[in-house]
Amino acid sequence: MPEESKEKKRPDPDVLLTKLNKENRGKLTVFLGAAAGVGKTYTMLETAHEMLASGVDVVIGWVETHKRVETEKMVEGLPRLPAREIEHRGRTLHEMDIDAILARRPKVVLVDELAHTNVAGSRHVRRFQDVEEILNAGIDVSTTLNIQHIESLNDIVAQITGVTVRETVPDSIVEQADQVQLIDIPPNELIKRLKEGKIYLPHQAELALNKFFRPGNINALRELSLRFTAYRVDKELNQYMQEHDIPGPWPAGERVMVCVSSSPFSAQLIRAARRLARGLQAELLAVHIDTPRRLELSEKERDRIFRNMRLAEELGAKTISVVGTDLTEEILAMTREHNVTHLVVGKPLRGRIWEWLNGGAVVNKLIRYSGGVNIHVIQGNTEVKDEPKVKTLATKATIPLWNYMAGVLMIFLVTVGNWLWREYIESIHMMLYLLPVLWSAVWWGKGPSYVVALVSVLLFDFFFIPPFFSFSISDLRYLWSLPLFLLVSFTIGGQTEKLRLEARLARQREKTTRALYSFSREIAAVVDVQAIIGILVEQAWQTLERPVAVFLPQDNGTLLLAAEAGIKESGIDTSEQAVAIWAYEHGEIAGRCTETLPGARYMYLPLTTSNNTVGVLGIRIQEKMLTPVQRRLMEAWAGLAAIAVERVNLADQARRAALLVESDQLRTALFNSISHELRTPLASIIGAISGLLDVEGIYSGEDRKELLETVKEGANRMDRLVANLLDTARLESGMMQLKIDWCDIEDITGIALRRVEESLNGRSLLVRIPADLPLVKADCVLVEQVLVNLLDNACKYSALGSEIVITASQDEKVVQVSVADRGPGIPSEYLTRVFDKFYRVEQPKNVSGTGLGLSICKGIIEAHGGTIHAENRPGGGTVMIFALPCDKQPPSNMV
């Protein structure tokens, strides 16, 4: 066996995070049925009674009995939360109260009819969104669902039954369920229950029997239910085999791609591709090719593209938008780039003439050049007209009448010019008429250019083709030249319009790319969260020309407005903040143009990273809904801002971690150093005191004096140690306050020498301080401490009988003071480190000390705006040099 195969696989962090999130999330149980009346609600209530009997805290959040006697009996005995009352169009309606469930926090809550659409004014548009919020709160949910309400099966059910179900649930909701229990009964028994009035009222039951509840329909729906459940079981089995390393035939790596467009048929393609991908256990890609024709699309078509891409996302597809001119080439390029094995496209609905005029059918080209990609051509029918759940005002782009009038005016001017100079330009009359056609196409589009071309032909015929001033043609040559002129004019107008649209699209792409590049460049090196979100709101406000706001979480857990641009007074009220808080807590888009709290004036995008949500971006949506390009730009901004904020937070955490490590190292060094430095003088003091306390007469007077000297020396040593520790603490905390005054270096040196007089015994001292040395403005006591520490250090590392030299001099605007000894010196690589806390150079002899003296000197001198460094002395030894600024002159009475 290869060595690497014996190694234990390390767990994937993403898998661990997913498992952790799943552990904190409530469990979802779905009672799935082929149709209404199979007993889903009854079985759910029956299971709830069993759980209640075994001590499980289970309550009814919402159950719809439809006045069925059997169901109403099962509700009895189960705790039930009161419904929430909502006023809608003068009527009081009831909906499930999410807040009551979250406040009650039962172990299990029963929520009937998962695909239900809530009353306007509810927190969410759909009930499955309510269930998602309850699950995220850690509460288990049991719910019911019919197979026709699953999104990817919607069009299949419509083909089978002839009824289009408008209330659907994304497949991801059911696929993420912890348990799916299929409730199934034979078609005959279901029809019998329907006739007995156990499902619908008599008149409703009769209509249902003639339409939806026909035996063939029921059997088809049962097969869909069984296949769906079988697929889930097979998926769980494969997952179990992988987790337990059970060998077996694994499915090959497949990838399905579906082309998304503005066609109403596109939603059917997406659902068909989702079913194919699920059957193949493959990844699903939904690709939209952004061509120049998109600029000609109506607002309705743009909205349909947006909703189709949203549908693909809800069905678990990875959505991609690319820009290109040739649709076929771009699709094939995407299949090669993403290793697509199955491509789903729609069968053309246009006629052959239309295909010929547009260069041939895309499907035929894909089949011809697809190579190893399997092409699935889906027969489509026009979908039932659907309306977006969130409606916004949309203005249809029209060409102003003035543009047509201006084009016609140019033609009249050209005609007047041709008439006045007809004798000189007779041969190019017709050519001049191409200029207004070209200009109209460039300035206003192909519509005005076509009108200008037609008017040009008429005016040219009227004024310049015999017989003049009539529309008849006597010269047969013009019978073919005029149609040719029209053909050329229309071609020029159409191609110019195409170039014009491509230029507009290029400008649009350039504007988007420039905005993203500018934003990413500006935040690349920013390490302040407030600066990042300030750049974000300014960029969004200037580019989208819509009010923008960013909310950030505070240390106390609240979400506050941190930055805004373009917002007038009363722009963000309490209700708007509540929507932002919901988006932050759930990590989902909410507000305007969404299905969650759509009554808000702003759309709120959570700034989400792979680990958490770091804030919320709010953009005001007024009359016009965001275009897909603007929506993608918003999401890109939100993603970049989230990463930048997360980077700053991580950098701050890393800094804190480094401080903790440094603090731990400092503490360790402090303990190691002080434990020795305190023990040594304490041991000598305790020994000397013990000797002095012995019976009198044992020690002579000289011995007692020597013991007292030992006590004094140990006490002084401890005093210096404690002073150094206190000075270090003051420097580290920033509490050291300088008492600045005019100081004489000669006086400070004299005081310092008296303090270290005992340490200097046995060594020769040389002091070189010029009489004309100027005064310096400093803290005299602290500068004195610097000299004491430097002299004490020189005494420690120099032998008895050696020379210590103190020198002071003026160099430009600084006064330099040096302390030189004849010790062993310092290796050149350690000269800059001797001023670090607790750092000591290894010496042949054991020298006491904590390594704090020189670091204190450095802190004091730098606090005065000076410098300090160490040099090796020629002939052996070390020189410690510090410099203090003396650019200011003392008052004349002090000189």
Protein Blocks (a to p, Z undefined) as FASTA:
>chain_A
ZZklmpccdddfklmmmmmmmmmpccddddddfbehilpmmmmmmmmmmmmmnopacddf
bdceklpaklmmmmgopacdddddddeehiacddddfklmmmnopabdcdehklbccdeh
iabfbfklmmmmmmmnopacdddddfklpmklmmmmmmmnopacfbdcdfklmmmpmbdc
dddddfklmmmmmmnopmbcfklmmmmmmmmmpfklmmmmmmmmmmmmmmmmmmmmmmmm
mmnopacdddddddddddddfbfklmmmmmmmmmmmmmnopacdddddddfklmmpcfkl
mmmmmmmmmmmmmnopacdddddfblmlmmmmmmmmnopabdcddddfbdfklmmmnopa
fklmmmmmnomaccdddddddddddddfbdcddddddddfklmmmmmmmmmmmmmmmmmm
mmmmmmmmmmmmmmmmmmmmmmnojklmmmmmmmmmmmmmmmmpccehiabdfblklmmm
mmmmmmmmmmmmmmmmmmmmmmmmmmmmmmmmmmmmmmmmmmmmpcbfklmmmmmmmmmm
mmnopacddddddfkopacdfbdehiaehkbcfklmmmmmmmmmnopaedehiaehklbm
bdcdddddfkbccbdcddddffbccdfklmmmmmmmmmmmmmmmmmmmmmmmmmmmmmmm
mmmmmmmmmmmmmmmmmmmmmmmmmmmmmmmmmcehjacfklmmmmmmmmmmmmmmmmmm
mmmmmmmmmmmnopaccddddddfklmmmmmmmmmmmmmgoiacdddddfklccddddfk
lmmmmmmmmmmmmmmmpcehiacddddddehjaccdddddfbebjafklmmmmmpghiac
ddfbdcedehlmmmmmmmmmmmnopacdddddehiaadddddddfkbccdfklZZ
